[in-house]
């Protein structure tokens, strides 16, 4: 039976790399993005983060071909708990079941002093990039708990303690996701499904391959672990 994989997250080089790895492994997978609704022109995914090395053109062409063939695009309004439930139901209906849910938090950066932030941007940050993850995790874990199996993978970029404090909106969202991930990992031993955390720096392609290697080799001893990749520690 084919694996049912759901990928959800922010538009970024990291989620693109993960989608490419997914497309190499299964014929179909569910995919949904949090749209960038920040009003600032400079609020672009990963705009202030270090650029990774350019991928091989042949590899990019292959990945794009696989993605176009296998992606099942689903709608998601992160700020709505009803939408989170609808997303999970839609993914189950299209895939048959969700075996692995890969949640990728790599929020857009929007450098601005607090006094200069628009109220709408603050609402977007809290609704889309904080509440949205709580709503979706709640729905996914309910499905995994009821079925007694599944893998919840929580993925975020890490900078080794050198976060850009000027990226107030993005860093606040990332900190919230990091805290959510660590809380879920700490409680994972009591759940019948697997919860795995992944933090990586640079090299999105290598990080994505590392994530799927850990997921595919996972067992109960992998449950509740935060796996770090890159400068944070190789293959731990």
C-alpha positions as CSV (number, residue, x, y, z in Angstrom):
1,X,0.0,0.0,0.0
2,X,1.3,3.4,-0.9
3,X,2.2,5.8,1.9
4,X,-0.1,8.7,2.4
5,X,2.0,11.8,2.9
6,X,0.7,15.3,3.7
7,X,3.0,18.3,3.5
8,X,2.0,21.6,4.9
9,X,3.9,24.8,5.5
10,X,5.2,28.1,4.4
11,X,6.4,28.7,0.9
12,X,10.2,28.4,1.1
13,X,13.2,26.6,-0.3
14,X,12.9,24.1,2.5
15,X,9.4,23.0,1.7
16,X,10.3,22.8,-2.0
17,X,13.1,20.5,-1.2
18,X,10.9,18.3,0.9
19,X,8.3,18.2,-1.8
20,X,10.9,17.0,-4.2
21,X,12.0,14.2,-1.9
22,X,8.3,13.2,-1.4
23,X,7.7,13.1,-5.1
24,X,10.6,10.6,-5.5
25,X,9.0,8.3,-3.0
26,X,5.3,8.2,-3.7
27,X,3.1,8.7,-6.8
28,X,0.7,11.0,-5.1
29,X,0.8,13.2,-2.0
30,X,-1.2,16.0,-0.5
31,X,0.3,19.5,-0.4
32,X,-0.9,22.8,1.1
33,X,0.7,26.2,1.7
34,X,0.2,29.0,4.1
35,X,-0.1,32.1,1.9
36,X,2.1,35.1,2.6
37,X,-0.4,37.7,3.7
38,X,1.9,40.2,5.3
39,X,1.5,43.7,3.8
40,X,5.2,44.6,3.8
41,X,6.9,44.4,0.4
42,X,10.0,43.0,2.0
43,X,8.1,40.1,3.6
44,X,9.3,37.3,1.4
45,X,9.9,33.7,2.4
46,X,13.5,33.3,3.8
47,X,14.6,36.6,2.3
48,X,17.1,37.3,5.0
49,X,18.4,33.8,5.4
50,X,21.6,32.6,3.9
51,X,21.1,31.4,0.3
52,X,21.9,27.7,-0.3
53,X,24.0,26.5,-3.1
54,X,22.3,26.2,-6.5
55,X,20.9,22.7,-7.2
56,X,21.9,20.7,-10.2
57,X,19.7,21.7,-13.2
58,X,19.0,18.1,-14.2
59,X,17.9,17.3,-10.6
60,X,15.6,20.4,-10.6
61,X,14.0,19.3,-13.9
62,X,13.4,15.8,-12.6
63,X,11.9,17.1,-9.3
64,X,9.6,19.6,-11.1
65,X,8.3,16.8,-13.4
66,X,7.6,14.5,-10.5
67,X,5.9,17.3,-8.5
68,X,3.6,18.3,-11.4
69,X,2.6,14.6,-11.7
70,X,2.1,13.7,-8.0
71,X,0.9,16.8,-6.1
72,X,-2.6,17.0,-4.8
73,X,-3.1,20.6,-3.9
74,X,-5.5,21.3,-1.0
75,X,-6.9,24.5,0.3
76,X,-6.2,25.6,3.9
77,X,-7.1,28.7,5.9
78,X,-4.7,28.4,8.8
79,X,-6.7,30.7,11.1
80,X,-9.8,28.5,11.0
81,X,-10.2,25.3,13.1
82,X,-12.9,24.2,10.7
83,X,-10.5,24.6,7.8
84,X,-7.9,22.4,9.6
85,X,-10.4,19.7,10.0
86,X,-11.5,20.0,6.4
87,X,-7.9,19.8,5.2
88,X,-7.2,16.6,7.1
89,X,-10.5,15.0,5.9
90,X,-9.7,16.0,2.3
91,X,-6.2,14.5,2.5
92,X,-7.6,11.3,3.9
93,X,-10.2,11.1,1.2
94,X,-7.7,11.7,-1.6
95,X,-4.9,9.6,-0.3
96,X,-6.9,6.9,1.5
97,X,-5.1,7.6,4.8
98,X,-2.4,9.9,6.2
99,X,0.6,7.9,7.2
100,X,3.0,10.8,7.5
101,X,2.3,14.5,8.1
102,X,5.3,16.8,7.5
103,X,4.7,20.3,8.9
104,X,7.3,22.9,7.8
105,X,7.5,26.2,9.6
106,X,9.8,28.6,7.7
107,X,7.8,31.8,7.9
108,X,8.3,34.9,5.8
109,X,10.6,37.6,7.2
110,X,9.3,41.1,7.7
111,X,11.9,43.4,9.2
112,X,10.1,46.2,11.1
113,X,10.2,47.8,14.5
114,X,7.2,47.1,16.7
115,X,6.0,50.7,16.5
116,X,5.9,50.4,12.7
117,X,4.0,47.2,12.5
118,X,0.5,47.3,11.0
119,X,-2.3,45.8,13.1
120,X,-3.3,43.6,10.1
121,X,0.2,42.1,10.0
122,X,0.1,41.3,13.8
123,X,-3.3,39.6,13.2
124,X,-1.9,37.6,10.3
125,X,1.2,36.5,12.3
126,X,-1.0,35.3,15.2
127,X,-3.7,33.7,13.1
128,X,-1.8,32.1,10.2
129,X,1.5,31.4,11.7
130,X,0.7,30.5,15.3
131,X,-2.9,29.4,15.8
132,X,-2.9,27.6,12.4
133,X,-0.3,25.1,13.6
134,X,-2.1,24.4,16.8
135,X,-5.4,23.8,14.9
136,X,-3.8,21.5,12.4
137,X,-1.7,19.5,14.9
138,X,-4.8,18.9,17.0
139,X,-6.7,17.4,14.0
140,X,-3.7,15.3,12.9
141,X,-3.0,13.9,16.3
142,X,-6.6,13.0,16.8
143,X,-6.5,10.9,13.6
144,X,-3.2,9.2,14.5
145,X,-4.4,8.5,18.0
146,X,-7.7,7.0,16.8
147,X,-5.8,4.8,14.3
148,X,-3.0,3.9,16.7
149,X,-0.2,4.8,14.3
150,X,1.2,7.5,12.1
151,X,4.2,9.9,12.0
152,X,4.0,13.6,12.8
153,X,7.2,15.3,11.6
154,X,7.8,18.9,12.8
155,X,10.4,20.7,10.7
156,X,11.9,24.2,11.1
157,X,15.1,26.0,10.1
158,X,17.6,26.7,12.9
159,X,20.4,29.3,13.0
160,X,22.4,28.1,15.9
161,X,21.2,30.8,18.2
162,X,21.8,33.6,15.8
163,X,18.2,34.6,15.0
164,X,17.8,38.0,13.4
165,X,15.9,39.9,16.0
166,X,14.8,42.5,13.5
167,X,12.6,39.9,11.8
168,X,10.0,40.4,14.6
169,X,7.0,38.7,12.9
170,X,8.9,35.7,11.4
171,X,10.9,35.1,14.5
172,X,7.9,35.2,16.8
173,X,6.1,32.7,14.6
174,X,9.2,30.5,14.5
175,X,9.6,30.6,18.2
176,X,6.0,29.6,18.8
177,X,6.4,26.6,16.4
178,X,9.6,25.6,18.1
179,X,7.9,25.7,21.5
180,X,5.0,23.7,20.2
181,X,7.3,21.1,18.7
182,X,9.3,20.6,21.9
183,X,6.1,20.2,23.9
184,X,4.8,17.6,21.5
185,X,8.2,15.8,21.6
186,X,8.2,15.8,25.4
187,X,4.8,14.1,25.5
188,X,5.4,11.7,22.6
189,X,6.1,8.7,24.8
190,X,2.5,8.5,25.8
191,X,1.1,8.4,22.3
192,X,0.7,5.4,19.9
193,X,2.0,7.3,16.9
194,X,5.5,8.8,16.3
195,X,6.4,12.4,16.8
196,X,9.7,13.5,15.4
197,X,11.3,17.0,15.3
198,X,13.8,18.3,12.8
199,X,16.0,21.4,13.0
200,X,18.5,22.2,10.2
201,X,20.7,25.0,9.0
202,X,21.6,25.7,5.4
203,X,21.5,23.1,2.5
204,X,17.8,22.5,2.2
205,X,18.3,19.6,-0.2
206,X,20.5,17.7,2.1
207,X,18.2,18.5,5.1
208,X,15.2,17.2,3.2
209,X,16.9,14.0,2.3
210,X,18.0,13.6,6.0
211,X,14.5,14.1,7.2
212,X,13.0,11.4,5.0
213,X,15.9,9.0,5.9
214,X,15.1,9.4,9.6
215,X,11.3,9.0,9.0
216,X,11.8,5.8,6.9
217,X,14.1,4.3,9.5
218,X,12.0,5.3,12.5
219,X,11.0,3.1,15.3
220,X,9.7,3.6,18.8
221,X,13.2,4.7,19.9
222,X,12.9,7.6,17.4
223,X,9.8,8.8,19.1
224,X,10.1,12.2,20.8
225,X,13.6,13.0,19.4
226,X,14.7,16.3,17.9
227,X,17.0,15.4,15.0
228,X,19.5,18.1,14.1
229,X,21.2,18.6,10.8
230,X,23.9,20.8,9.4
231,X,26.1,23.0,11.6
232,X,23.9,22.1,14.6
233,X,25.3,18.6,14.6
234,X,25.5,16.1,11.8
235,X,23.0,13.3,11.6
236,X,22.1,13.1,15.3
